[in-house]
Amino acid sequence: MQRQKNCQLCPRLVDYRHANRTEHPDWFNGAVPSFGQENAEVLIVGLAPGVTGANRTGRPFTGDWAGDLLYATLAKFNLSKGQYDRRPDDGLRLKKSDDYKRCSLCTTTKQTDTCRDKNMPSFSYRQTKYPATFKGHSSIG
């Protein structure tokens, strides 16, 4: 299940998106869909919103230093196909990988659980072999 761009679950994130839409109307400014495969062996966990990356481009870890590091690493281990070029239309595809964003604006376990439960029900059946945390920590349990 993909999250909706205008997800209303977190009032703090809604306020953040509205403020960014005023300041940067040409940016994506929404809940960014996952980028990868549902049957992934590698799950990459990162913090959202990716202020100048995902929030700007609409693709996780794209357009900022996090993507530079992450996508070079995935290519090194043959977990991507194509060339990463800091934009969502660069032709890059992930192999055996998917991502999950934990919102950095969530300040309570309840907020995190609400978002995770509504946006990532596939965790209950997914057989991820290698979860990886990127850009901080994860509270996924």
LINQUILIN-V68932 format. One record per backbone hydrogen bond with DSSP energy under -0.5 kcal/mol. NH is the residue of the N-H (numbers start at 1). CO is the residue of the C=O. Records with the same first field share a line. If there is no record, write none. Layout:
NH = CO ; CO
This chain:
7 = 4
11 = 9
14 = 10
15 = 11
16 = 12
17 = 13
18 = 14
19 = 15
20 = 16
21 = 17
22 = 18
23 = 19
24 = 20
27 = 24
28 = 56
29 = 55
31 = 5
37 = 97
40 = 37
41 = 96
42 = 96
43 = 130
44 = 42 ; 98
45 = 43 ; 132
46 = 44 ; 100
48 = 102
51 = 49
55 = 50
56 = 50 ; 53
57 = 53
58 = 54
60 = 33
62 = 59
63 = 61
67 = 64
68 = 64
69 = 65
70 = 66
71 = 67
72 = 68
73 = 69
74 = 70
75 = 71
76 = 72
77 = 73
78 = 75
79 = 74
81 = 93
90 = 87
93 = 81
95 = 79
98 = 42
100 = 44
102 = 46 ; 100
103 = 101
104 = 48
106 = 103
112 = 108
113 = 109
114 = 110
115 = 111
116 = 112
117 = 113
118 = 114
119 = 115
120 = 116
123 = 120
124 = 121
125 = 122
126 = 122
128 = 126
129 = 41
130 = 41
132 = 43
134 = 45
137 = 135
